[in-house]
C-alpha cells in the first residue's frame, strides 16, 4: 500500500540518467520517501526479497516467464513447512503471500479483476492468470529455481529500449484498504472489491495533476518523465 507499482520512476531515471539498470537500494528508498515512487517488478521485488532475507526469512529470488523468459521476478518463501509466492511487483492486490502447495486454484478477486494461481506443474512451476471481463488478459509462469539479480541484467537493460512496454506507456497502481487506483495513460480506474469505474483524463497536463493528487508523485516529475512518451502502450499486450 505504501510503495506503488509505477513506471514514472523508470521513465524519469531514463530521462535524467540514461538508465539501463534497476535503481540501487539507496535510490529506491530515496524515491519512495522523497517522491512517493515505487517501481516495476525489477525494482520492487528484488529489494523486497532482500528485506525478507535481512529479516531472516528463508527466501529465494526466482524468474517468471511472460511473453519472454524471465520478464518478471518474484520471491519464493518457505515458512513453517509451507512455500509461498510473494509478489509486490505485479500491480496486484496481493496483500498476503500466495500459497504454492495447492490442490485447486487459489483466487484473489478485486474490482473487475480475478487473479488465479494454479497448482504447481510437474516441474514445480506456478502459473498466475489475470482474468478481467471474463477473459484472460495477462499472467506469468513462476519458476522455482533460485536466481541472482545479475541473471536479469539483459532483461533489465532491454526493458529500457524505446520499443519496450514501459517506455511507451504510463501506469501507476496503488492499493488501499478496500479500494485501488489505476492510472493507465489517459484513464483513471477506481476499484472497490465488487465494482470498478473508469474516467477519461483530458490531456498530459491533467494527467500530471491527477497523478500528483491521487498518488503524491510530483506533477513536475510526471511532466518530465512523459516527454516523448506516446501514451499508447498497453501493459497487458
Secondary structure, DSSP 4 states (H G I P E B T S, - for coil): --S-EESHHHHHHHHHH---SPPPHHHHHHHHHHH---B-HHHHHHHHHHHHHHTT-EEEEEEEESSSTT-EEEEEEEETTEEEEE-SSSSS---SPEES--SS-EEEEETTEEEEEPPP-TTS-EEEEEEETTEEEEEEEE--S-B-GGGGHHHHHHTTSTTSGGGS--EEEEEETTEEEEEETTEEEEEETTEEEEEE--SHHHHHHHHHHHH---HHHHHHHTTT--S---TT-
